[in-house]
Amino acid sequence: MHAIFVTIKIKPGFADQFREASFGDSQGSVRDEPGCFRFDILEDKSDPNTFYLYEVYADGEAHMDAHRNAPHYKKWRETVQDWFDGDIQAIPMNTVFPSDEGWRAQKPGLLNW
């Protein structure tokens, strides 16, 4: 599986709006994209203007093509792009555990918010 860990710094005063706008992208990703197996939104405890995204996709194509062309991603990006404080940092990775089958088996549980 293809994973990505993203660090996003938000301008002061926009953390609440960023958090709210990001729910739609996260939920839409796991609900509507067959190749998305995880999309976590995390907030730094010591800096409420720093967020981390942990995303897992079947492969790079599911991330770079399907996800980035999805309506929920386009809406999110358009909404939040002016709130970024600097460049987004992204680290691409390969998952080790769970196995690919394990990721697939967990996906139905992600839809129970």
C-alpha positions in Angstrom: 0.0 0.0 0.0 1.0 3.6 -0.6 0.9 5.9 2.4 1.6 9.6 2.8 2.3 11.6 5.9 1.5 15.3 5.4 2.3 18.3 7.6 0.3 21.4 7.1 0.8 24.7 9.0 -2.2 27.0 9.1 -2.2 30.7 9.6 -3.3 31.8 13.1 -7.0 32.2 13.4 -7.9 29.5 10.8 -7.5 26.3 12.7 -11.2 25.7 13.5 -12.2 26.4 9.9 -9.4 24.2 8.6 -10.4 21.3 10.9 -14.1 21.6 9.8 -13.2 21.8 6.0 -10.9 18.8 6.3 -13.7 16.5 7.6 -15.4 16.6 4.2 -12.2 15.6 2.4 -11.3 12.8 4.9 -14.8 11.4 5.0 -15.3 11.6 1.2 -12.0 9.9 0.7 -12.7 6.8 2.7 -16.4 6.7 1.7 -16.2 7.5 -2.0 -12.7 6.3 -3.1 -12.3 2.5 -3.4 -8.5 2.9 -3.3 -8.4 5.0 -0.1 -8.0 2.9 3.1 -7.2 5.5 5.7 -7.4 9.2 6.1 -6.6 10.5 9.6 -6.5 14.2 10.6 -4.3 14.9 13.6 -3.6 18.2 15.4 -0.3 19.0 17.1 -0.8 19.2 20.9 1.8 22.0 21.3 0.8 24.0 18.2 -2.9 24.1 17.3 -2.0 25.6 13.9 -0.2 22.5 12.8 -2.1 19.5 11.4 -0.9 16.2 10.2 -2.7 13.9 7.7 -2.0 10.2 7.5 -3.4 8.7 4.3 -3.2 5.1 2.9 -4.1 4.3 -0.7 -4.0 1.1 -2.8 -1.2 2.6 -4.8 0.2 5.9 -6.1 -2.4 6.1 -8.8 -5.3 5.9 -6.3 -3.6 8.8 -4.5 -2.4 11.1 -7.2 -5.1 10.5 -9.8 -8.3 9.3 -8.1 -8.0 11.3 -4.9 -6.7 14.5 -6.4 -9.5 14.5 -9.0 -12.3 13.7 -6.5 -14.8 16.5 -5.9 -14.3 16.4 -2.1 -10.5 17.0 -2.6 -11.0 19.8 -5.1 -13.5 21.5 -2.7 -11.2 21.1 0.2 -8.2 22.4 -1.6 -10.1 25.5 -2.9 -11.4 26.2 0.6 -8.2 25.9 2.6 -5.4 26.9 0.2 -5.3 30.5 1.4 -5.0 29.4 5.0 -1.7 27.6 4.5 1.3 29.1 6.3 4.2 28.0 4.2 4.6 24.9 2.0 2.9 21.6 2.7 5.4 18.9 3.7 4.6 15.4 2.4 6.5 12.2 3.0 5.5 9.2 0.8 5.9 5.8 2.3 5.1 2.1 1.8 3.1 0.4 4.6 4.6 -2.5 6.4 1.8 -3.4 8.9 -1.1 -4.1 8.5 -0.8 -6.2 5.4 -2.6 -5.2 2.2 -5.3 -7.6 3.1 -5.5 -6.1 6.6 -6.0 -2.6 5.2 -8.8 -3.9 2.9 -10.5 -5.7 5.8 -10.4 -2.5 7.9 -12.0 -0.2 5.4 -15.7 -1.1 6.2 -15.1 0.0 9.8 -13.9 3.4 8.7 -17.4 4.3 7.6 -18.8 4.2 11.1 -18.3 7.8 12.3 
